Amino acid sequence: MIKLVIISVFLGVVYSQAAPADVGTCLVSGTDGVAEGNCTAGVKKCSGPSYSILAGIGTQKYACGPCAEGTAKAPVSCVDCEGKNCSTLFEAGTVFMCDKMVFNSSSSKFEASVNQTKCNGVKGTDNLCNKAGVNATKAADYTIQNDGCGACLALEKDAGKCAQVAGALGLTALLLPLLAALYTLF
């Protein structure tokens, strides 16, 4: 019995140290845009632009192979991945504004700062802002995410210490037609 355990452990170690498999296909940038392309044998990684809600989509092109040295920082912002079809296609969405919440110690509540934060959305995701929730009564209760852009931390949202709201562009898109309709009525 002990021999079987030792053999199992040995095989597990050998198998876990095996080289990663070829990726097969990656998203590849071309003259006609981005499409799935076959990679040559031996390619273990795909590379492409990174995405940050504050910085947007990097300028790195999609390709077979790992990121070049020194391309991790903006504006190139390359990220790579291992595994079959691991590339993620990012398409620019709308730019929207969010309030950056700061704690006012004299009034003991969170307030929106004077300047809003510019947020970069991507297609297929909601344009969300995070702000202090109703249960955030002291500075330690709410941790601002991305200067107000994006979703709340799950624990803070569930505890009512963070609230998610639609980005400012979403609100503007609803209010402008309403104002135009009211103007034509009167």
Residue frames as qw, qx, qy, qz and C-alpha x, y, z in Angstrom:
[[0.000, 0.885, 0.466, 0.000, 0.00, 0.00, 0.00],
 [0.299, -0.806, 0.097, 0.501, 2.77, 2.44, 0.91],
 [0.440, -0.104, 0.589, 0.670, 4.47, 1.69, -2.41],
 [0.216, 0.650, 0.634, 0.358, 1.34, 2.78, -4.29],
 [0.165, -0.939, -0.213, 0.212, 1.24, 6.05, -2.35],
 [0.415, -0.573, 0.354, 0.612, 4.91, 6.75, -3.14],
 [0.376, 0.195, 0.680, 0.599, 4.39, 5.97, -6.84],
 [0.084, 0.825, 0.540, 0.142, 1.29, 8.22, -6.92],
 [0.256, -0.882, -0.002, 0.395, 3.19, 11.10, -5.32],
 [0.446, -0.314, 0.528, 0.651, 6.10, 10.61, -7.74],
 [0.296, 0.444, 0.688, 0.491, 3.78, 10.60, -10.78],
 [0.046, -0.913, -0.398, 0.073, 1.96, 13.67, -9.47],
 [0.330, -0.743, 0.196, 0.548, 5.21, 15.61, -9.13],
 [0.392, -0.068, 0.650, 0.648, 6.41, 14.58, -12.60],
 [0.198, 0.631, 0.676, 0.324, 3.06, 15.40, -14.21],
 [0.121, -0.926, -0.275, 0.228, 2.77, 18.79, -12.47],
 [0.313, -0.665, 0.330, 0.592, 6.21, 19.81, -13.78],
 [0.582, 0.347, 0.608, 0.415, 5.38, 18.99, -17.39],
 [0.134, -0.110, 0.235, 0.956, 5.79, 21.81, -19.90],
 [0.441, 0.479, 0.360, -0.668, 2.63, 23.76, -20.74],
 [0.596, 0.394, 0.666, 0.217, 0.82, 22.70, -23.87],
 [0.191, 0.104, 0.393, 0.893, 0.90, 24.66, -27.11],
 [0.281, 0.355, 0.347, -0.821, -1.83, 27.31, -27.28],
 [0.429, 0.421, 0.775, 0.194, -2.97, 26.31, -30.77],
 [0.182, 0.683, 0.398, 0.585, -4.79, 29.55, -31.61],
 [0.254, -0.441, -0.322, 0.798, -4.62, 33.12, -30.36],
 [0.265, 0.912, 0.285, -0.128, -6.30, 36.37, -31.27],
 [0.583, -0.071, 0.288, 0.757, -4.04, 38.08, -33.83],
 [0.164, 0.800, 0.097, -0.568, -4.09, 41.72, -34.96],
 [0.545, 0.192, 0.579, 0.576, -4.04, 42.20, -38.71],
 [0.037, 0.009, 0.260, 0.965, -4.86, 44.82, -41.33],
 [0.396, -0.389, -0.585, -0.591, -8.53, 43.81, -41.21],
 [0.588, -0.583, 0.127, -0.546, -8.78, 43.99, -37.43],
 [0.276, -0.399, 0.827, -0.283, -8.49, 41.22, -34.85],
 [0.866, 0.082, -0.293, -0.397, -9.23, 37.59, -35.71],
 [0.826, -0.371, 0.424, -0.024, -8.40, 34.16, -34.37],
 [0.526, 0.676, -0.504, -0.111, -5.19, 32.84, -35.91],
 [0.981, -0.105, -0.120, 0.115, -3.28, 29.57, -35.78],
 [0.245, -0.854, 0.458, 0.029, 0.03, 29.70, -33.95],
 [0.590, 0.471, -0.656, 0.010, 3.12, 27.73, -34.92],
 [0.880, -0.272, -0.381, 0.082, 4.04, 24.63, -32.97],
 [0.615, -0.019, -0.386, 0.687, 5.90, 25.33, -29.75],
 [0.100, -0.464, 0.056, -0.878, 4.10, 28.61, -28.92],
 [0.352, -0.296, -0.813, 0.356, 3.04, 28.40, -25.27],
 [0.052, -0.552, -0.435, 0.709, 1.52, 31.88, -24.75],
 [0.226, 0.729, 0.461, 0.452, -0.75, 34.43, -26.40],
 [0.286, -0.305, -0.233, 0.878, -0.25, 38.17, -25.88],
 [0.046, 0.702, 0.519, 0.486, -2.46, 41.21, -26.20],
 [0.016, -0.535, 0.157, -0.830, -3.37, 44.55, -24.64],
 [0.200, -0.278, -0.774, 0.533, -4.25, 44.91, -21.00],
 [0.214, -0.663, -0.405, -0.592, -7.37, 46.69, -19.79],
 [0.252, -0.262, -0.573, 0.734, -7.77, 48.98, -16.82],
 [0.022, 0.809, 0.586, 0.040, -10.94, 50.94, -16.12],
 [0.210, -0.855, -0.018, 0.473, -8.78, 54.01, -15.38],
 [0.229, -0.505, 0.537, 0.635, -6.23, 53.71, -18.22],
 [0.707, 0.489, -0.097, -0.501, -8.39, 52.01, -20.84],
 [0.961, 0.177, 0.186, 0.102, -7.12, 49.46, -23.36],
 [0.455, -0.579, 0.435, 0.518, -3.37, 49.28, -24.02],
 [0.471, 0.703, -0.287, -0.449, -1.91, 49.75, -27.50],
 [0.323, -0.323, 0.875, 0.162, -0.30, 46.28, -27.64],
 [0.625, 0.233, -0.478, -0.571, -1.34, 44.25, -30.70],
 [0.894, -0.135, 0.341, -0.256, -2.79, 40.75, -30.30],
 [0.445, 0.602, -0.651, -0.124, -0.24, 38.05, -31.23],
 [0.962, -0.122, -0.236, 0.061, 1.01, 34.50, -30.79],
 [0.634, 0.226, -0.393, 0.626, 3.83, 34.38, -28.26],
 [0.451, -0.612, -0.439, 0.479, 4.64, 36.12, -24.97],
 [0.027, 0.996, 0.083, -0.032, 4.87, 39.86, -24.38],
 [0.608, 0.521, -0.245, 0.547, 8.13, 41.52, -25.31],
 [0.557, -0.334, -0.406, 0.643, 10.35, 42.61, -22.44],
 [0.162, -0.199, -0.120, 0.959, 9.48, 46.06, -21.09],
 [0.225, -0.283, -0.509, -0.781, 5.91, 46.22, -22.47],
 [0.298, -0.460, -0.804, 0.231, 4.08, 45.83, -19.16],
 [0.092, -0.497, -0.317, 0.803, 3.64, 49.58, -18.61],
 [0.383, 0.818, 0.398, -0.163, 1.24, 52.03, -20.31],
 [0.627, 0.274, 0.025, -0.729, 0.59, 52.92, -23.07],
 [0.427, 0.245, -0.820, -0.292, 1.56, 49.51, -24.50],
 [0.576, -0.223, 0.535, -0.575, 0.44, 47.50, -21.44],
 [0.611, 0.204, -0.706, -0.294, 0.90, 43.96, -22.71],
 [0.655, -0.284, 0.589, -0.379, -0.46, 40.91, -20.91],
 [0.445, 0.264, -0.797, -0.312, 0.03, 37.30, -21.89],
 [0.784, -0.176, 0.347, -0.484, -1.75, 34.07, -21.04],
 [0.003, -0.277, 0.950, 0.148, -1.18, 30.33, -21.26],
 [0.462, 0.253, 0.799, -0.289, -3.62, 27.73, -22.48],
 [0.239, 0.318, 0.752, 0.526, -5.72, 27.03, -25.50],
 [0.033, -0.665, -0.470, -0.580, -7.69, 30.05, -26.82],
 [0.441, -0.510, -0.491, 0.552, -6.83, 32.12, -23.75],
 [0.175, 0.118, 0.108, 0.971, -6.88, 35.59, -25.41],
 [0.061, 0.695, 0.614, -0.370, -9.57, 38.08, -24.38],
 [0.266, 0.474, 0.382, 0.747, -10.82, 40.59, -26.94],
 [0.127, -0.593, -0.391, 0.692, -11.27, 44.09, -25.51],
 [0.210, 0.564, 0.461, 0.653, -13.38, 46.56, -27.47],
 [0.082, 0.006, -0.276, 0.958, -13.62, 50.15, -26.30],
 [0.085, -0.676, -0.732, 0.004, -16.96, 51.07, -24.81],
 [0.025, -0.894, -0.197, -0.401, -18.13, 54.42, -23.53],
 [0.354, 0.165, -0.441, 0.808, -16.13, 56.86, -21.45],
 [0.428, -0.740, -0.425, -0.299, -18.08, 57.86, -18.36],
 [0.066, 0.545, -0.426, 0.719, -17.54, 59.87, -15.19],
 [0.666, -0.467, -0.577, 0.071, -17.76, 58.77, -11.55],
 [0.304, -0.865, 0.160, -0.366, -17.64, 60.66, -8.25],
 [0.560, 0.198, -0.653, 0.470, -14.62, 60.05, -6.05],
 [0.593, -0.723, -0.270, -0.231, -15.91, 59.74, -2.50],
 [0.352, 0.354, -0.543, 0.675, -13.92, 61.19, 0.41],
 [0.498, -0.574, -0.621, 0.191, -14.69, 61.00, 4.12],
 [0.035, -0.687, 0.085, -0.721, -15.46, 64.35, 5.77],
 [0.453, -0.119, -0.736, 0.489, -14.38, 63.96, 9.40],
 [0.116, -0.020, 0.314, -0.942, -16.26, 67.07, 10.57],
 [0.664, -0.008, -0.086, -0.743, -19.63, 65.84, 9.29],
 [0.447, -0.198, 0.860, -0.146, -18.73, 62.13, 9.75],
 [0.764, 0.436, 0.438, -0.184, -19.96, 61.14, 6.31],
 [0.530, 0.000, 0.566, 0.631, -18.71, 60.48, 2.82],
 [0.325, 0.803, 0.134, -0.481, -19.03, 63.22, 0.21],
 [0.762, 0.504, 0.244, 0.325, -18.21, 63.46, -3.48],
 [0.456, -0.406, 0.138, 0.780, -14.99, 65.32, -4.19],
 [0.249, 0.712, -0.029, -0.656, -15.01, 68.35, -6.49],
 [0.304, 0.499, -0.649, -0.487, -13.39, 66.53, -9.44],
 [0.929, 0.093, 0.209, -0.291, -14.91, 63.44, -11.00],
 [0.445, -0.378, 0.754, 0.303, -12.89, 60.48, -12.29],
 [0.600, 0.456, -0.396, -0.524, -12.80, 59.59, -16.00],
 [0.656, -0.130, 0.737, -0.098, -13.59, 55.89, -16.44],
 [0.329, 0.391, -0.660, -0.551, -13.07, 53.78, -19.58],
 [0.800, 0.060, 0.453, -0.390, -15.71, 51.16, -20.26],
 [0.030, -0.232, 0.874, 0.427, -15.47, 48.13, -22.54],
 [0.636, 0.001, -0.384, -0.669, -18.24, 46.65, -24.66],
 [0.698, -0.137, -0.696, -0.096, -20.21, 43.96, -22.90],
 [0.414, -0.249, -0.643, 0.594, -19.81, 45.35, -19.37],
 [0.177, -0.882, -0.430, -0.071, -21.92, 47.73, -17.33],
 [0.271, 0.536, -0.203, 0.774, -20.63, 51.24, -16.70],
 [0.621, -0.656, -0.427, 0.040, -20.65, 51.17, -12.91],
 [0.089, 0.643, -0.385, 0.656, -19.45, 53.59, -10.26],
 [0.614, -0.373, -0.643, 0.266, -18.89, 52.73, -6.61],
 [0.113, -0.618, 0.167, -0.760, -19.72, 55.03, -3.73],
 [0.038, -0.130, 0.786, -0.604, -20.15, 54.81, 0.01],
 [0.380, -0.399, -0.779, -0.299, -23.23, 52.84, 1.03],
 [0.460, -0.700, -0.151, -0.525, -25.78, 53.65, 3.72],
 [0.849, -0.505, -0.124, 0.093, -23.89, 51.62, 6.35],
 [0.657, 0.244, -0.160, 0.695, -20.54, 53.37, 5.76],
 [0.322, -0.916, -0.220, -0.094, -20.41, 55.64, 8.80],
 [0.442, -0.782, 0.309, 0.312, -16.64, 55.92, 9.29],
 [0.286, 0.745, -0.506, -0.326, -13.63, 56.17, 6.98],
 [0.184, -0.335, 0.922, 0.055, -12.60, 52.53, 7.49],
 [0.647, 0.281, 0.606, -0.367, -16.04, 51.22, 6.40],
 [0.707, 0.672, 0.196, -0.102, -15.65, 51.94, 2.69],
 [0.509, -0.369, 0.500, 0.596, -12.65, 51.29, 0.45],
 [0.486, 0.720, -0.057, -0.492, -12.92, 53.30, -2.76],
 [0.758, 0.079, 0.566, 0.315, -12.19, 51.23, -5.86],
 [0.488, 0.305, 0.447, 0.685, -10.39, 52.81, -8.85],
 [0.048, -0.102, -0.078, 0.991, -11.17, 56.35, -7.69],
 [0.491, 0.311, 0.350, -0.735, -14.89, 55.57, -7.91],
 [0.572, 0.355, -0.508, -0.537, -14.90, 53.62, -11.20],
 [0.463, 0.120, -0.873, -0.091, -16.20, 50.06, -11.36],
 [0.715, -0.435, -0.486, -0.250, -17.88, 47.68, -8.98],
 [0.474, -0.708, 0.354, -0.385, -17.68, 47.48, -5.19],
 [0.113, 0.291, -0.930, 0.194, -15.79, 44.89, -3.22],
 [0.540, -0.288, -0.719, -0.330, -18.24, 42.03, -2.64],
 [0.427, -0.341, -0.688, 0.477, -17.96, 42.09, 1.18],
 [0.023, -0.214, -0.207, 0.954, -18.57, 45.84, 1.39],
 [0.384, -0.108, -0.461, -0.792, -21.49, 45.66, -1.04],
 [0.541, -0.324, -0.770, -0.100, -23.13, 42.83, 0.90],
 [0.369, -0.383, -0.568, 0.628, -22.70, 44.75, 4.17],
 [0.055, 0.902, 0.418, 0.093, -24.27, 47.91, 2.70],
 [0.424, -0.692, 0.087, 0.579, -21.00, 49.84, 3.04],
 [0.118, -0.288, 0.541, 0.781, -20.61, 50.29, -0.73],
 [0.579, 0.574, 0.461, -0.350, -23.23, 50.99, -3.39],
 [0.376, 0.013, 0.635, 0.674, -22.98, 50.57, -7.15],
 [0.354, 0.723, 0.287, -0.519, -24.59, 53.17, -9.40],
 [0.689, 0.571, 0.332, 0.297, -24.72, 53.73, -13.15],
 [0.492, -0.104, 0.122, 0.855, -21.98, 55.94, -14.61],
 [0.087, 0.565, 0.164, -0.804, -22.72, 59.61, -15.31],
 [0.155, 0.176, -0.617, -0.752, -23.07, 59.06, -19.06],
 [0.133, -0.332, -0.925, -0.128, -25.89, 56.58, -18.46],
 [0.034, -0.637, -0.552, 0.538, -27.77, 59.13, -16.38],
 [0.068, 0.480, -0.203, -0.851, -27.18, 61.88, -18.95],
 [0.088, -0.023, -0.823, -0.561, -28.46, 59.66, -21.74],
 [0.110, -0.545, -0.830, 0.041, -31.78, 59.36, -19.91],
 [0.100, -0.662, -0.358, 0.651, -32.11, 62.96, -18.78],
 [0.051, -0.275, 0.372, 0.885, -31.44, 64.73, -22.09],
 [0.149, -0.294, -0.769, -0.548, -34.41, 63.20, -23.95],
 [0.240, -0.638, -0.689, 0.246, -36.61, 63.84, -20.91],
 [0.148, -0.555, -0.101, 0.813, -35.59, 67.50, -20.82],
 [0.026, 0.059, -0.568, -0.820, -36.22, 67.83, -24.56],
 [0.195, -0.475, -0.821, -0.251, -39.70, 66.32, -24.16],
 [0.228, -0.679, -0.507, 0.479, -40.52, 68.66, -21.27],
 [0.126, -0.374, 0.171, 0.903, -39.26, 71.66, -23.24],
 [0.105, -0.145, -0.682, -0.709, -41.53, 70.84, -26.19],
 [0.222, -0.581, -0.783, 0.032, -44.56, 70.48, -23.89],
 [0.200, -0.795, -0.321, 0.474, -44.23, 73.95, -22.40]]
